[in-house]
């Protein structure tokens, strides 16, 4: 998923920026999970929020998928 698609999932106030800070992939028992880390930065460069997005997809039929967004404090 592109960062633009993630902007639909995370509220980014006008003038603020969504920055990707990292990511990883985890594979376990029929599920592939992509974990992405983001922060929302204000115009002066201060971090105002951190988020984790988990995109999980089953590797076996019926190939279910889910997306979870979590605010990190």
N, C-alpha and C positions, 0 to 999 in steps of 0.2 A: 504494500500500500504506500502511496506517496504521502508526503507530509501534508499536502493540500487536503487529502481525504481525511487525515487525522484532525485537521482544523474543524471539520464538521462534528467531530466527537468531543473536542476540548474547546471550551469557550475561550476565545482570545479577544480581549477588549480592543477597540479601535486604537491604533498607534502602538500596540504591543506586538511582540513577535513570538512565534512558536519555534523553539530550537530542539532538534534531536540531539540528545547527549550520549546515546549509546544503544546497544541492542545485543541480543543473543538468541540462539535457537536451541530448543530443548526437544529431544525425541524420547518418548517413553510409551511402551505398551500400546501401540496403535494410534498414538496421537502426536502430531508435530505441532509444536507451539513456538511462535515467534514473539519475542518480548522486546518492546521498544520503550526507551526512556526519553521523556521530553521535559522541557521547562518553558514556562511563559515568562518573558522578560519585558519589563516596562521600557519606555523610551530612553530612560537614563541608564539602562543596562542592569538594573536590579532585578533579581529573580522574584517573581510574585506567586509562582506556583510550580509544582512538580507533579508529573503524571507518569503512570505506567500503563501501556496498552498491551494486552495479551490477545493474540490471534491464534486460536487453536483449531486444528483440522484433523479429523479422523482419517487414518490411512486405509481403513477398511470400509466396505459398504455399510451403511448408506452414505458415508463421507460427510457426516455432520460437521458444521463449523460454528464457531462462536467468537465474539469479540467482547472483551471486558476492558473497561477504562477505570482506573483507580487513581484517586488523588492521593499523593504522598505528602505527609507533613514533616 
